Amino acid sequence: MRAARLHEIGGIPRVDEIPEPAGDELLEVLVAGLNPVDITIGNGRFHTGAPDVPYVIGTEVVATKGDGRRYWYYDRGTMAELIAPVLPGRVIPVPEGVPDDLAIACGVAGLTGWLAVTWRAPVGPDDTVLVLGASGSLGRTVIEGAKLLGARTVGAARRASAVTSAADEVVEITGHESYPDATVIVDGLWGDPFARALPAAAPGVRVVQLGQSAGAESTLQSGWVRGKNATILGISMFRVPDEVLADGYRTLTEHARDGRIGFEIEHYPLDEIGEAWIRQASGSPGAKIVIDVA
């Protein structure tokens, strides 16, 4: 069977022929998602360290089982034609009426953003939600999800023009930008932007930290955390309980199917995984990268 594999850390994946997996409940992959976390793992910058090479890339797929139904599955090493799932709790049914590409868009990027404002720091009409790194699929989901829950939203990005028009306010990140007194910060950047945003936040601010596109380190004064009575909450999809993942995925896909939350999507065939990888690694592409496997 065909699979996308990386042969050196920092390299570009290619399609290889590898043996089919063993097992009675194989998943036949239709589409796979390519995400920033895949690039981070492939560059050796993921917090758990670099995998041994060569390895099959990917962290999510939409696939069918023997029962003919479609499922979203989340685990490493998934960008292949067939998968033997080892985490049965993460084989989650795709609701009826959700196209394959929308089903994968609601996965890693969409679900991380949705859970940030519904599970880690549930928001409501009294909140102002600042999204640091709002130009990509994840940022768009946070903004549209928070709006759906009644909150006021502010999207911050280097490419301010790429922030969804659903945001109530847009901040261009220049190094000298000013931030609002947010009650919730959803941070996909860390680094200097977060160090500027936290001092401006409202007392009692809740921070959901989910990425480090601006740097793995951020210089924070203890008084900002202590004086704001701030709560900093991490979120990693690898650590989300299965039942939270399944419930959040069902809810988000139904919102997306019914037009309440939207996604920009770019398709690449599996044979063009190298081009897709470069596109994702070049910075926020402003769209969900979907790899057509079947």
C-alpha positions as CSV (number, residue, x, y, z in Angstrom):
1,M,0.0,0.0,0.0
2,R,1.0,3.6,-0.4
3,A,2.0,5.8,2.5
4,A,3.6,9.3,3.0
5,R,6.9,8.9,4.9
6,L,9.6,11.2,6.1
7,H,13.1,9.9,5.7
8,E,15.0,12.6,7.6
9,I,14.2,15.1,10.3
10,G,13.8,18.4,8.6
11,G,13.2,16.9,5.2
12,I,10.2,16.6,2.9
13,P,8.0,13.4,2.9
14,R,7.5,11.3,-0.1
15,V,5.1,8.4,-1.1
16,D,6.5,4.9,-0.5
17,E,5.1,1.4,-0.9
18,I,5.0,-0.3,2.5
19,P,3.4,-3.5,3.7
20,E,-0.3,-3.5,4.6
21,P,-1.0,-3.5,8.4
22,A,-2.4,-6.6,10.1
23,G,-5.7,-6.6,11.8
24,D,-9.4,-7.4,11.5
25,E,-10.7,-3.8,11.8
26,L,-8.7,-1.9,9.3
27,L,-9.6,1.6,8.3
28,E,-9.6,2.4,4.6
29,V,-8.5,6.0,4.3
30,L,-10.4,8.5,2.2
31,V,-8.7,11.8,3.1
32,A,-6.0,12.8,5.5
33,G,-5.3,16.2,7.2
34,L,-2.0,18.0,7.1
35,N,-1.5,20.2,10.1
36,P,1.1,22.5,11.7
37,V,1.8,19.8,14.3
38,D,2.9,17.4,11.5
39,I,5.5,20.0,10.4
40,T,6.6,20.5,14.1
41,I,7.1,16.8,14.5
42,G,8.9,16.5,11.2
43,N,11.3,19.3,12.1
44,G,12.1,17.7,15.4
45,R,10.6,20.6,17.4
46,F,7.7,18.7,19.0
47,H,7.9,18.7,22.8
48,T,8.1,15.0,23.1
49,G,11.1,14.7,20.8
50,A,11.7,13.6,17.2
51,P,10.5,10.1,16.0
52,D,12.8,7.6,14.4
53,V,13.0,7.8,10.6
54,P,11.6,6.7,8.3
55,Y,8.1,7.1,9.7
56,V,4.6,7.5,8.3
57,I,3.5,11.1,8.8
58,G,0.0,12.4,9.7
59,T,-2.2,12.7,12.7
60,E,-5.8,12.4,11.4
61,V,-7.9,10.7,8.7
62,V,-11.4,10.2,7.6
63,A,-11.8,6.6,6.7
64,T,-14.3,3.8,6.3
65,K,-14.6,0.5,8.2
66,G,-16.1,-2.8,7.2
67,D,-19.5,-1.6,8.3
68,G,-19.4,1.0,5.4
69,R,-19.6,4.0,7.8
70,R,-17.2,6.9,7.8
71,Y,-15.0,7.7,10.8
72,W,-12.6,10.4,11.9
73,Y,-9.5,8.9,13.5
74,Y,-6.8,10.8,15.4
75,D,-3.4,9.2,16.0
76,R,0.1,9.5,14.7
77,G,1.3,7.6,11.6
78,T,-2.0,7.8,9.7
79,M,-1.2,9.1,6.2
80,A,-1.5,5.7,4.5
81,E,-4.1,3.9,2.4
82,L,-4.9,1.5,5.3
83,I,-4.6,1.9,9.1
84,A,-4.9,-0.6,11.9
85,P,-6.3,1.7,14.7
86,V,-4.7,1.1,18.1
87,L,-6.8,3.7,19.9
88,P,-10.4,2.5,19.5
89,G,-11.8,5.4,21.6
90,R,-10.6,7.8,18.9
91,V,-12.4,6.1,16.0
92,I,-15.3,8.6,16.0
93,P,-18.3,8.5,13.6
94,V,-18.7,11.3,11.1
95,P,-22.3,12.6,11.2
96,E,-24.5,12.2,8.1
97,G,-24.3,15.0,5.5
98,V,-20.8,16.1,6.3
99,P,-18.5,15.9,3.2
100,D,-15.1,14.2,3.7
101,D,-13.1,17.3,3.4
102,L,-15.2,19.2,5.9
103,A,-15.1,16.2,8.2
104,I,-11.3,16.4,8.3
105,A,-11.3,20.2,8.6
106,C,-13.3,19.8,11.8
107,G,-10.6,17.5,13.1
108,V,-7.2,18.6,14.6
109,A,-7.3,22.3,13.7
110,G,-11.1,22.8,14.1
111,L,-11.5,20.7,17.2
112,T,-8.6,22.2,19.0
113,G,-10.1,25.7,18.5
114,W,-13.6,24.6,19.4
115,L,-12.5,22.8,22.6
116,A,-10.5,25.9,23.6
117,V,-13.7,27.9,24.0
118,T,-16.1,25.2,25.0
119,W,-14.1,22.9,27.3
120,R,-10.8,24.5,28.5
121,A,-12.1,28.0,28.9
122,P,-15.9,28.0,28.2
123,V,-16.9,31.5,27.0
124,G,-20.2,33.4,27.0
125,P,-21.7,36.8,26.2
126,D,-19.7,38.6,28.9
127,D,-16.4,37.6,27.4
128,T,-14.0,39.3,25.0
129,V,-11.9,36.6,23.3
130,L,-8.5,37.6,21.9
131,V,-7.1,35.1,19.4
132,L,-3.4,35.2,18.9
133,G,-2.6,33.7,15.5
134,A,-6.1,34.1,14.0
135,S,-5.3,33.8,10.3
136,G,-5.4,30.0,9.9
137,S,-8.1,27.4,10.2
138,L,-7.7,27.0,13.9
139,G,-7.9,30.7,14.6
140,R,-11.0,31.0,12.4
141,T,-12.7,28.2,14.3
142,V,-12.0,29.9,17.7
143,I,-13.4,33.2,16.4
144,E,-16.5,31.8,14.8
145,G,-17.0,29.4,17.7
146,A,-16.7,32.1,20.3
147,K,-19.1,34.3,18.3
148,L,-21.6,31.4,18.2
149,L,-21.4,31.3,22.0
150,G,-22.1,35.1,22.2
151,A,-18.6,36.4,23.0
152,R,-17.0,39.5,21.4
153,T,-13.9,38.5,19.4
154,V,-10.6,40.1,18.5
155,G,-8.4,38.3,15.9
156,A,-4.6,39.1,15.9
157,A,-2.3,38.0,13.1
158,R,0.7,39.2,11.1
159,R,-1.5,38.9,8.0
160,A,-4.4,40.9,9.3
161,S,-6.2,40.6,5.9
162,A,-6.4,36.8,6.4
163,V,-8.4,37.0,9.6
164,T,-12.0,36.0,9.2
165,S,-14.6,38.8,8.7
166,A,-16.5,37.3,11.6
167,A,-14.1,38.9,14.1
168,D,-15.4,42.0,15.7
169,E,-12.0,43.6,15.7
170,V,-8.6,42.8,14.0
171,V,-5.2,43.6,15.3
172,E,-2.1,43.5,13.0
173,I,0.9,42.0,14.8
174,T,3.8,44.4,14.1
175,G,5.8,44.2,17.3
176,H,4.3,47.5,18.6
177,E,0.6,46.5,18.5
178,S,-1.9,47.2,21.3
179,Y,-4.2,44.6,22.7
180,P,-7.7,44.8,24.3
181,D,-8.6,44.0,27.9
182,A,-9.5,40.4,27.0
183,T,-11.2,38.1,29.5
184,V,-10.0,35.1,27.4
185,I,-6.8,34.7,25.3
186,V,-6.6,31.8,23.0
187,D,-2.9,31.7,22.1
188,G,-1.4,29.9,19.1
189,L,1.8,32.0,19.0
190,W,3.5,32.3,22.5
191,G,6.7,34.3,22.2
192,D,6.7,38.1,22.1
193,P,3.0,38.6,21.1
194,F,1.8,36.8,24.2
195,A,4.2,38.7,26.4
196,R,2.6,41.9,25.0
197,A,-1.0,40.7,25.2
198,L,-1.1,39.4,28.8
199,P,-0.3,42.8,30.5
200,A,-3.3,44.3,28.7
201,A,-5.7,41.6,29.6
202,A,-8.6,41.9,32.1
203,P,-8.3,40.8,35.7
204,G,-9.1,37.1,36.0
205,V,-8.1,36.4,32.4
206,R,-8.1,32.8,31.3
207,V,-5.4,31.8,28.8
208,V,-5.7,28.7,26.6
209,Q,-2.2,28.0,25.2
210,L,-2.2,25.8,22.1
211,G,0.8,26.7,19.9
212,Q,4.1,28.3,19.6
213,S,4.3,29.8,16.1
214,A,6.1,32.9,17.4
215,G,8.6,31.0,19.5
216,A,8.9,28.3,22.1
217,E,9.8,30.7,24.9
218,S,8.0,33.8,26.2
219,T,9.3,36.3,28.8
220,L,6.5,36.9,31.4
221,Q,6.7,38.9,34.5
222,S,5.3,37.1,37.5
223,G,3.3,40.2,38.5
224,W,1.4,39.9,35.2
225,V,0.2,36.4,36.1
226,R,-0.2,37.1,39.8
227,G,-1.6,40.6,39.5
228,K,-4.1,39.6,36.9
229,N,-5.2,36.6,38.8
230,A,-4.6,34.8,35.5
231,T,-5.2,31.2,34.8
232,I,-3.1,29.6,32.1
233,L,-4.5,26.4,30.6
234,G,-2.7,24.2,28.1
235,I,-4.4,22.1,25.5
236,S,-3.0,19.2,23.5
237,M,-5.2,17.0,21.4
238,F,-3.1,14.0,22.4
239,R,-4.3,14.6,26.0
240,V,-8.0,15.3,25.5
241,P,-10.2,12.6,27.0
242,D,-11.8,10.4,24.4
243,E,-15.4,11.2,25.5
244,V,-14.6,15.0,25.3
245,L,-13.1,14.5,21.9
246,A,-16.0,12.6,20.5
247,D,-18.7,14.9,21.9
248,G,-16.8,18.0,20.7
249,Y,-16.2,16.5,17.2
250,R,-19.9,15.7,16.8
251,T,-21.0,19.1,17.8
252,L,-18.5,21.0,15.7
253,T,-19.2,18.9,12.5
254,E,-22.9,19.5,12.9
255,H,-22.3,23.3,13.2
256,A,-20.1,23.2,10.1
257,R,-22.5,21.1,8.2
258,D,-25.3,23.5,8.9
259,G,-23.2,26.6,8.0
260,R,-22.7,28.1,11.4
261,I,-18.9,27.6,11.3
262,G,-16.9,27.7,8.0
263,F,-13.5,26.5,6.7
264,E,-11.3,27.3,3.8
265,I,-10.0,24.1,2.3
266,E,-7.2,23.2,-0.2
267,H,-6.9,19.8,-1.7
268,Y,-3.7,17.9,-2.7
269,P,-3.5,14.3,-4.0
270,L,-1.3,12.0,-2.0
271,D,1.3,11.9,-4.8
272,E,1.8,15.7,-4.2
273,I,2.5,15.4,-0.5
274,G,5.8,17.2,-0.9
275,E,4.2,20.3,-2.4
276,A,1.5,20.2,0.4
277,W,4.2,19.9,3.0
278,I,6.0,22.9,1.7
279,R,2.7,24.9,1.5
280,Q,1.9,24.1,5.2
281,A,5.5,24.7,6.4
282,S,5.7,28.1,4.7
283,G,3.5,29.7,7.4
284,S,-0.2,29.9,7.9
285,P,-1.7,29.0,4.5
286,G,-5.1,30.4,5.5
287,A,-6.7,27.1,4.7
288,K,-7.0,23.5,5.8
289,I,-4.7,21.3,3.8
290,V,-6.6,18.1,2.8
291,I,-4.7,15.2,1.3
292,D,-6.9,13.0,-1.0
293,V,-5.8,9.4,-0.4
294,A,-8.5,7.3,-2.0
